[in-house]
Amino acid sequence: MSTFNFKNREVSCKIVYYGPSLSGKTTNICHIHQRAPEDARSKLQSVDTDGDRTLFFDHFALDLGQIGGMRTKFQVFGVPGQSYYRVTRKMVLAGVDGIVFVADSARERLGDNLESLDDMRQLLSEHGYSHRVIPMVIQYNKRDLAGARDVAELQRLLNPRGLPHFEAVATEGRGVIETFKTICARVVAALNKEPADAPDATGATDRRSHPPPVQQES
């Protein structure tokens, strides 16, 4: 899934921010981009609708420098949450190395969170991936809302596997960087466990041709 270039000693990984519409994916990505050093980040590409929802997808590249002797870059994407952008979400999930699921803590958005999680699992399965294999972090955003659901309840309903999770108020930057650092660390740890394919004539190898196996649900 990640792309290695052994000739240049570089690795490129893909992180996708997923979740229902207006859950805070774009807000997370904008904050990360703003906090990143200018010489380590690409321009943020984003197209929004009048309702401040991602129309196509957000994207920027971030160079984290040397990790384990390889120059490590992350391609960071945010996908639209509306149901009619399913094709876009499937396209962006191709070759994903790690996922941040941004859940909306508003009480009335529980159904949207559950629907988005189910959609994500289905799309991963269509790519031949398993949501039990892809590194993932859950973020419970909008914790400042009056009447927000208890984290314990959200954990029980959205995160029964006990994945790493963070409470966040993305509009204030709270919990954003912690979430991002954790998914990056989980992706790097996963790469260190999996041997890369043999490079081609250019010195590059792409793990996207060998997706994680889909495992039977228990």
ABEGO torsion letter per residue (X at the ends): XBBBBAAAGBBBBBBBBBEBBGAGAAAAAAAAAAABBAAABBBBBBBBBAAGBBABBBBBBBBAEBBGGBBBBBBBBBBBABAAAAAAAAAAABGBABBBBBBBABAAAAAAAAAAAAAAAAAAAAAGBBAAABBBBBBBBGAABBGBBBAAAAAAAABAAGBBBBBBBAAAGBGAAAAAAAAAAAAAAAAAABBBBBBBAAGBBBAAABBBBBBBBX
